[in-house]
Each structure stands twice: as C-alpha cells, then as structure tokens.
Amino acid sequence: MDVHDDRSTYEEAAAVADRPIEITAVGRERLDLIRRLNVDIFDDEHIINTFERDDLLMLVAWLNESAVGFKIGYQFDTTGFYSAKGGVREDYRREGIARALLYALMDAARERGYERFIYDTFPNKHPGMTVMGLDEGFRVIKANYSSRYEDYRLRFERSLDNA
C-alpha cells in the first residue's frame, strides 16, 4: 500500500488535484452554498444532524470561481476530529479534488491540535472513500450495518502525527 505521508500542507493541499482548484474555509453564513452542493452531489437535502458543533469547519473546493466540492468536519472528542460529510460534483470526480479536500481537512485538524482523524463511509454507496481511506493509511476501527442507509458503515481512523 502506498501511503502518501509526503503530501502537502493545508495551504498547498489543492496542488494534489489534477485541475487548479482553490480550497477555502467558509462560515455558517455560506450554508446555502453547502446545501446546494450537497443536493447536487448526493441528491439529498440531509447534510449533518446539526451545524451547532464544537470546532465546526467547512471547506469548499473552487474551480474557476465555481464550487465543485465540499468537506465538513468537527470535534469528535478531545483528541479526535471527525470528517462528517463531503463530496465532489460528478463532472469533477476522479481528478484528486476529494483527496485535496481530505488533505486540507486533515491539516486543519492537526493545526487545531487534534491527534486523530476519523470518518465513516458506506462502502457500497461510496466505494471511492473506502479505497481512498485504505490508500491513505487509515485503518478500519468499527463496522456495523446501518438500516437507515441500507449499507454497512465503516469507521476509519488515522493518526495525525504522521499525516
């Protein structure tokens, strides 16, 4: 397995993408943008249960001033940061944008003092997140079946010490 420990820092995370994207943090005042992206990407209005989270961080990937993807995370516990949701518009997938967003969120979490980075995925619905997690050195720490999503839920974790 090829783990990408030599990757860029938060400021350079966008360089991983095949296209010249910019990744910016946005505040709650841009929830309308996040909602539109979520519907475009997932055809679903549900994003996360609440935006009133400790240490909420929302990132948007931009290409030519158009939002093409997002990633949302927040404090999981005192040492862990949780990536709750993210995605890239279909026309821009498989170009490294999701990986760039992952790197940027991991870097931001490390800069905020977190030691671990955690996310859940549904391998039958989103196989790319499973493959990317394994490729990036994450390990599966929990697996169960979600009747809500009718899929298995895998929880991935990685130390931010070597991220």
N, C-alpha and C positions, 0 to 999 in steps of 0.2 A: 504494500500500500504506500502510495506517495503522499505523505503529509506535507502540507505547504507551510512550514514554520518560517520560511524566509519571506513571507508576504509583506505587503506594505503596511504603513501606519494609517490611522484614520484619515489623515489629510490626503493620502495617496491611494486609498482603497479603490477608488474609481478606476485607477490605472489597470486593474485586473480585467475590466470589461473590454470586449472587442471594439466597442464604439466609445467615442469621447463623451462620457457621462460626467455629471457632477452630482455629488451626494450632499444634501443639506439636511440639517435638523429643522423640524417645524414644530410649532407650538399648537396647543389646543384650538387656537383660532383658525387653524387650517384643517379642522376635522372634516369639513365639506370636501376638501381635496382627497383626503384619505378614504372617505366614504365612496366617492366616485371611483377611485382606483379599485377599491375592494369589490364593488359591483362589476366593474369592467373585467377584473381578473378572475373572480370567483363566482360571479353571477349570484351573489348572496349579500344581503344587507348586514348580516351579523359580522362584526369585526372582533371585538372582545367584550366581555361582560360589563366592564366599566373602565372609563378613562381616568377615574379618580384613583390612581395607583401611585405608590411611592416611587419616585425616580423614573417616571414615565419618559420614554424617549421615542420619538417618531422621526424616522428618516425617509426622505424621498429621493429617488434617483431621477435625474433630469437629463434629457437628450434634446438639444436644440430648443430649450425652454419649454418642452413638453414633459410632463410627469409620466414616467414609464414603469415605475415600481415603487414599493414602499416596504418598510420593516418597522415593527413596533415591539418595544421591549420595556421591561420594568423590573424592579427589585423582586426577586423570588424569596430570598431570605437574607440574613445578614452578610453572607458570603457569595450568594449566587444571583446572577442576572438572568432573567427569563425572556427569550425571544418568543413573543406571543403570536405574532402573525406577520406575514409578509408575502409578497409575490411580485411578479413581473408580468406586464401585459403580454399577451400571446405573441404578437408580432415581434417582440424583442427578446424572447426566450432563447436559451442556448447560446448566449453571447457573453456570459460571465457577469451579467448585471446582478443576478441573485447572489453570486459569490461575493461580488464587491459590496453589496449591502450587508451580507453576513460579516465580512471583514470589518466594515465600518462600525457595525453594532458591537462586535467583539472588542474592538479597540476602544470604543467609548466606554464600554463596561469596565475594561481594565483600567482606563484613566480615572474612572469613578471609584476605584478601589476594590472591585469585585474579584474574587478568586476563581469562580466557576461560571460557565456559560451553559445554559440549559434551554432546550426546546423540545416540543412534542411534534410528531408528524404522523400522518396516516399513510402507510406505505402503498396501499392500493389506490388511494386517491391522488397522492403526490409522491410518486416513486423517486423523482429527482431529488427531493430533500433527504431521502434515505441514503441515496448514493452519495450526495454531496457531504452529508454528515460523516459517513464512513471514510470518504476520501480525505476529509479534513481532520481525521484523528479523533472524532467523537466516539464515545462508547455508549452502547445501549444500557441504561440503568433501570429501565422499567418497561414492561409490556403488558397491555391488557386490551380487552375488547370494549369499544365504545358503541353502545346501541344507538346513541344519538347520530353518530356519523357512519354507522354500519361498516366499521373498519377497525382493524387493530390500531391502537395508539402506541407508538414507540416514543419513549423519552430518551433523548440523547443528552450527554454531558461531556464537557471538555474543560480541563484546567486552563485558566487564562495565564498561568505562569509561563507556558511555552507557546502561547498563541501569538 
